[in-house]
Amino acid sequence: MLEAARTLALLSALLLAASAAIWVTLRGPLLQRFDGSRASSDGPAELAMKTLVLAFGLSSVAAVLALFAWVVA
């Protein structure tokens, strides 16, 4: 049980790092619109948000598993 919690926590940390890396790439060049204004691409921002939410969910499951293993042991 504790090993599963550690594995989920590691996966959550990797997803958090991936989310941060995606967010950093958002600082790239902005898209040029036909009217001359600039807009950012929503695709990478949405992917960063989804990986961040997934990392949060996995870390909360890992915390519950760790607490359960601590109480049972």
C-alpha positions in Angstrom: 0.0 0.0 0.0 2.8 2.4 0.9 4.7 1.5 -2.2 1.7 2.3 -4.4 1.4 5.7 -2.6 5.1 6.4 -3.3 4.6 5.4 -6.9 1.6 7.7 -7.3 3.4 10.5 -5.6 6.4 10.2 -8.0 4.0 10.1 -11.0 2.3 13.2 -9.6 5.6 15.0 -9.3 6.5 14.2 -12.8 3.2 15.5 -14.1 3.7 18.7 -12.1 7.1 19.1 -13.7 5.5 18.5 -17.2 2.8 21.0 -16.4 5.4 23.6 -15.5 7.4 22.9 -18.6 4.3 23.4 -20.8 3.5 26.6 -19.0 7.0 27.9 -19.6 6.6 27.3 -23.3 3.6 29.5 -23.3 5.9 32.5 -23.1 6.8 32.0 -26.8 5.6 34.2 -29.7 2.0 35.2 -29.8 -0.3 34.4 -32.7 -0.9 37.3 -35.1 -4.6 37.9 -35.9 -5.9 39.4 -39.1 -6.9 42.7 -37.4 -3.3 43.2 -36.2 -3.8 42.2 -32.6 -2.0 39.3 -30.9 -3.5 36.3 -29.1 -2.0 33.4 -27.4 -2.7 29.8 -28.3 -5.2 28.1 -26.0 -4.0 24.6 -26.7 -0.9 24.5 -24.5 -2.6 26.4 -21.7 -5.4 23.9 -21.7 -2.9 21.0 -21.7 -1.0 22.6 -18.8 -4.2 23.0 -16.8 -5.3 19.4 -17.4 -1.9 18.0 -16.4 -1.9 20.2 -13.3 -5.4 18.9 -12.3 -4.3 15.3 -12.9 -1.2 15.8 -10.8 -3.3 17.2 -8.0 -5.7 14.3 -8.2 -2.9 11.7 -8.1 -1.2 13.4 -5.2 -4.4 13.4 -3.2 -4.9 9.7 -3.9 -1.3 9.1 -2.9 -1.9 11.0 0.4 -5.0 9.0 1.2 -3.2 5.7 0.5 -0.3 6.8 2.7 -2.6 7.8 5.5 -4.5 4.5 5.2 -1.2 2.6 5.3 -0.1 4.6 8.3 -3.3 3.9 10.3 -3.5 0.2 9.4 0.2 -0.5 10.2 
